Amino acid sequence: MNLSTRITTLLGDGGSDGWEVFLKARGMIKAGTPVVELTVGEHDILTAAPILQQMHVEAMNGHTGYALVPGIDELRETVAARVQARTGVVTTVDNVMITPGGQSALFAAHNAALDPGDTALFLDPYYATYPGTLRSVSAIPHPVATRAEDAFQPRAADLEAAAKETGARSLLINSPNNPTGTVYGAETMQGIADVCINNDMWLISDEVYDTQVWEGDHISPRALDGMAERTLVVGSMSKSHAMTGSRCGWIVGPAEAIEAMIHLATNTTYGVPGYIQRAAKFALEQGEAFEAEIAEPFRRRRGIASDIIARQNTVGLIPAQGAMYLMLDVRATGLSGLDFAYALLDAHKIAVMPGESFGTAAAGHIRVAMTIDDARFADALSTLCAFAEGLVSEK
């Protein structure tokens, strides 16, 4: 029996999902070789004990059966209040659907925005699942390159040209950005909004790193004039509350879009377990101070990294304005990001993600996740820089 074209083409013509270096590192670890992993955006702390305790209480209180598919009202109300407080946009339960993590929300959003064969724009570099998510709804992915010299801030003119050329129906953005650490400023966001309005496009805004902003301010485009009715915002407990495995996120948008996506969820995920939702509500109620505590290690390690990189001239640092990653320029070594990552892994058992895993615009770069303790992180980054300097001296 033949599988569907849709499922067999999720990875595109190249047949790669960008995770080869990560998988090699995991294979080495499985074989008993210690590897310093700077690959995955996974906190080096566990979900806080009070959240886990609340999850246990809620499970023992019987919230283990089917929960309401759109999400329990208590959590939807809490998310709506959080969004309204941070954006100034009136947000109610009718504007919120709870999802099994941000990835599920991305899938739902693109199902709502696109018909089969529609073109969907997204920015390069991009989170590795974006093209596959677009293909999974039978859309045509169309990357729009950003530039290292712009610190990977997208240019409105490039987006406008791509929208006109392709007749795109949607644009997917992510700020703070994974993999680059870029936070889109007010001018950038307004340019994005103008393109969407001018071309009658949906905007899907992935904001899962909204609590990890080191420079500037997080701007949700839903708050810009004329954008609330055409923006779908993806949020998640994973990064803000170190609840990656709990798989609890949300999508915020116009009420009619949310209602339609609830029908989709009824036929796909059938909701999120009630005890997890109630624990998520408890976690959100801990407020911004708790979220800042979860984010603080990455802010601190960003400072450590800046000091280390300032002491050498081979590895360049793209301004790390947000998120838990660094985008490092290793083009001075003469290697691609992929070759550098493999060489570093072989020579020093340090695993990083090649820039090429996130598209072509980050070729010659690597992404470093700031997700191990400070001392090991500083040692690994120092080793990485010394390795790069050694490659240059050998040229």
N, C-alpha and C positions, 0 to 999 in steps of 0.2 A: 504493500500500500504506500502511496505517495503522501508525504506531508504537504501542508499548504505552503504556497510561495511566501505568504506573510511570515510564517514562523521560521522558514529556512533562510530568509534573507534579513533577519533582524540585525545581523552584524555587518551587512553591506557587502560590497564587492571584495573588500580585503579579508573578510572572514576573521577579523581580530576584534577583541573587545578591549584591548589595551592593557590587560592585566598580566602579561607574560612575565615581566620581571618580578612582580609580586608573587606569582605562582611558583617561579623558580626558587625564590627565597623561602616560601612556605615548604617546598619540597626539601630544601636543605635543612630546615629546622626539623622536619619530620625524620630526616635521616640522622639527626643528632648533632648537626653543625649549628653552633650558636650564631644568630644573625640579629643585628640591630635593625629593627623595622621602623622606617620613617615613611611608610607607604600609605596606610589606611587612616582615614579620619575618625579614629576611635579613641576616646578619652583614655588616659592612663589611670583614671580613677573609676571606681564602680559607681553605679547608681546609688545616691545617698541613702543611708540606712533608714531614715524616717520615711522616705518614699516607698521603699521596699516593705517596711512595716505596715504602712497604710494599704499597700497592695494586698498584703496577707490578711489584714483585717477585713478588707472589702470582699476578698474571696471567701473567707470563713463566714461572712455575713450573708453569703448566698448569691453574690453577684457573679456567678460563673455560667449562667445560661445565656441564651440569646439576648443581646442588648438591642436597643432601637438602632436600625440601620443608619439613620443620619447621625447618630451619636446621641448620648443621653443629654437631655435638656440642660442639666447642671453644667456639663463640660462645654457645651455649645455656648451657653450664656457667659461662662468664664472667658472663653476665647474671644467672643464678641466684645466683651468689656475691655479686654487687653488690647485688642486691635483698635477699638475706638479711642482709648486713652492715648495710644501711641501715634495715631495718625490724624485724629480729629474728624474722621469720617464716620458718620452715623452707621453703626453696625449692630445688627440684631441676630437672634437665633436663625432667622430665615436666610441670613447671609453666610451661614457656616455649616459645613459638613465635616464630620470627623472621619479620618481615613486611617488605614493600617500603614502609617508612616508617610513621609513626603513623597516617596517614589510612587505609591498608589495614587496620591493626589495629582502628581504630574500626568499619570496615565488617564485619570478621570478628566482633568482639565483639557487635555488634547482631544479626547473623545468628544467633549462638549463643543470644542472650537472648530473642529475640522471634519470634513467629509473625506472618504477615500479618494486619493489622487490630489488633494489640496497640497500646496506647498507651505511648509512651515520653516520660518527663519529661526536660527539660533546663532549665538556668538561663539567664535573660535578664538581662544581655547574654551573648552566646554567640559562639564562633568561627563564622565565616560558613558553614562547610560543615556544621555540625551538623544543621540541619533537613533538608538534602538527603541526608545520610547516612542519617537515619532513614527518609525516604521511599524511599530506594533499596532498603531491605529490606521495603518495603510496610507499615511501621509508621505510626502516627498521631503526629506530633510535637506535644507539648504543652509550651509554654514556661511556666516559673514565674518571675515577675518578682522581681528583687532591687531594692534601693533605694539611690540615691546617698547618702541620709542614713545608711545602714548601711555605707557604703564597699563596697556591693554584696556584703556577707556574706549568704548566704541564711538565711532564717528557717525553722526546723524546722516551725513551725506552718503556714507557707504550703505547704511540701512535703507535710506530712501531709494538709492539706485537698485538695491536688491529687491525691494518691495515692488518697484515699478517693473523691473525686468521679469520677475517670476509671477506677479499677481498673487503674492503670498497672502494667506488668510490669518496667520498668527506669527508672533515673535515671542521667543522664550529668552528670558534674561535671568541673571543670578547675581545679586549684590547683597552683602559682601560675596565676592566671587571665589568659587572653587573651580579651577586650581590656582588662580593668580594672586589672591589676596586683595584684589582691587575693590574699592568701594566707589560706586558710581556717584559722582557729585551732582549738584543741582542742575548745572548746564547739561550734563550728559543725560540725566533723567528727563529733562524737559525736551531734549532732542528726540529721545525715544518716544515720548508721549506724542510729540508732533507727528512723527512718522506714522504711528499707529492711527491717529485721528485722520491724517491726510489720506491714508490708504485703507481706511475702514477695516483695521486689523484687530484681532484679539491680542492682548498682551498677557502672557503667563509669566508671573514674577515669582521666582523661587527665592524665598526669604528665610531659609532655614538657619542662616548664620546671623540673623538680625541682632543677636545679643553679643556678637563678637566684632565690635567696631573699635579700632585703635586710633584712627585718624578720621576726622570729618564726622558726618552724621549719616545714619541710615535713613534713606528716603524711600518710602513705599509709593510706587507710582500710582496706586489707587487713590492717593490723596491729591493728585494733580487735577486741575480743571479738565472736565470732560472725560476722565479716565475711569471713574468708578463703574460705569456701565459696560466697560469693555476690558476690565482687568480681572484676572483670576489669580489670587495670591496663595502660594503654597507655604505652609508652616509645619513645624515638627517639634516634638519634645526631644528628639535625638541629640542635637548639638547643644541646645540651650540648657538642658537639664540632665545630660549624660544618661539618657534613656534609650540608647540606640536599639537595644534588643527588644524593647517593649512595643515597638512598632505602633506608635500613636502620633498621628499628624492631623492636619486639617487643610481644607481649602475654603477660601473666602471669596465671595463674588456676588453678582446680582442674584436676587432671590429666584428668578426664573431659571437661571443656570444651575443653581444649587438644587432646585427641585428636580431638574432633569438628571443631574448626576446622582441623585438619590436612587432613581430608578436603575441607573447603571450599577450602583453598589448592591442593590437588591439582587442583581443577576450575576454579580462577580464576588466581591469580598464578603458580603452580608454583615458588614460592620466590624467593630472592634470589641473585644471582650469587656464586659462592664467593669470588672475589678481593675483592669488596666486604665480605663477611662476615669474611674473615680480616683485612682492614684495620681493620674495626670492632673486632674482638677486640684487635688491637694498640693501637687508640686507647683502649679502655677500660682496658687494662693500664697506661696512663700515669698513672692514679690521679686522686685528687681535686684535687691541685695543678694539674694540667693543666686540669681542668674549671673551676677557679676562675680560671685565666688567661683562658679563653675568655669567662667571664662578667664579668670585671672591667670592660671598657669600659662595660657597661650600668649597673653599680653606680656608676661614676664619673660617667656622664652623668645619672644620677638625682640626684646631688648638685648638678651644674651646674643642672639644671632647677629643683630646689627653691630655689636661691639666686635665680634669675631670677624665678620666679613670686612669691617672697616680696616682691619690690620693687614689686609692683603689686596692685591690688585688683579687677581685672575678671575675669581668668581664674582659676578655681579648680582645685586639684589634688586628685584623689581619692588618698588615701594609696597611694603606689607601693611596695608591699611585695615585689614580685617580678616576674619576666619582663622583657622588653625593651621595654615599652610604658608610656606615660603616658596616663591618662584625664583629660582636661581638661574642665571645666565652662565652657561659653561662653554659658550662658543669659542672663547679664547684658547681652549684646549685643542681645537680642531676636530673634536668628536661631536657626533649627534648626541642629543639627550639620551637616546636609546643605548648607543654604544658606551657612553659615559656611565650610565646606570649599571650596565652589565659588567663593565670593567671595575667599577667601585665595589660591586657585590663580590666579584671574584677575588679582588685584591684585599679587601678589608672587611668583608662580610657585613657591609652596610647596605641596606635596601632602600632605594628611593624610586619615585615614579618618573619615567621619562616624560618630558614635555609632549613628545609625539603621541603619548597615550591619550592626550586631550585635544588632538587636532594638529593641523599643520602650522598654525600661527605660533605655537610654542616650540617649534623645532630648535634644537640647540639649547634647550632649557631643561631643568629638572624640577619636580615638585617635591618638597620636603615637608612631611607632616610633623608638627611640633608636639608629638604625642608620647614622649618618654620623659622620665624625670630630668630635672635641670642638669645635673652633673653628667649623666650619660648623653644627653642632648648636646651639651657644650663639647664634650669629647668627640662625639661622632661628627659634629659640624666642623670642628677643627681638623679632624682627620680628612674629611671630605675636601676642605680647602687646600690642605697640604698635598693631597693626592692630585688635585687639579694643577697646582703649581708645579708639581713634579712632571706632569705631562707636558706642560709648556716648556720647561727647561730641556726636555728631551727632543723637542722639535728642531 
